[in-house]
């Protein structure tokens, strides 16, 4: 997987989470062969366009999509 492009890594992370998995930053980093810092940054960026939440250290797809009026961080 080391030859994956960033777009492919983002797609893979989105796919894993869309399947209903809850993942830690470390699990995402290990699955994509990137650093935990890079995985956290990716998850934070993804959460702007995909309804992801950090639920006590486990990232998952939110049960409902958030909006700016719900307090979503812009």
N, C-alpha and C positions, 0 to 999 in steps of 0.2 A: 504493500500500500504506500510505500514511500514515494512512489512516482505519481501519486494522486495530485491533481491540481487543486487549488483552494476551492474552486467551485464544486468539484467532486466531493471534497471533504464536507462542505456545507450541506450538499445534497444527502450524503450518507448520514450525517448527524440528524438532519430533519427527518429522514426516513426512519431511523431508529426510534426517535421520539414519537413520530406519528403512529408507530405500531403499538403505542401504549406503554412503552418502557419509561421508567423513571431512572435517571442516570445521574451519578455524581460527576463533578468536573473531571475527576481522575479517570473515571470510566470512559468518558467522552475522549479525553486525551489519549488514553491507551488504545481505544478502538480506532482512532484516526492517526495514531502515531505522531502526535503533536505535544507541545508542552501544556501543562495545566493552565498556565497563564493564557496561552493561545486559545485553549478550549473555553475558558471563562469568557474571554473577549468575544469569541464566536457566539456563544450562547446569549450573551447580553445583546449583541447586535441582532441575532435572530429573533429575540423576544420583541423587537420593534415591529416585526412584520408577521410573526407567527405567535399565537397566544401561548407562550411559554411562561412558566412560573418557577421560581426557586422556592421549593417547599422544604425548608429546613435542610438545605444542602443537596436535595434531590431535585433535579430539573425534570419537568414533565409538561405535557400539553395541558393547558387549563381546561376545565370543564366547560367554560363559557369564554367567548372572546371578550377581551377588555377594550375599553374605549378611553379616550382622554378624560372624559368626565368621571371615570372610575378610578382615577388617580394613576393612570399609566404614566410611567416616566418617559418623557420625550427625549 
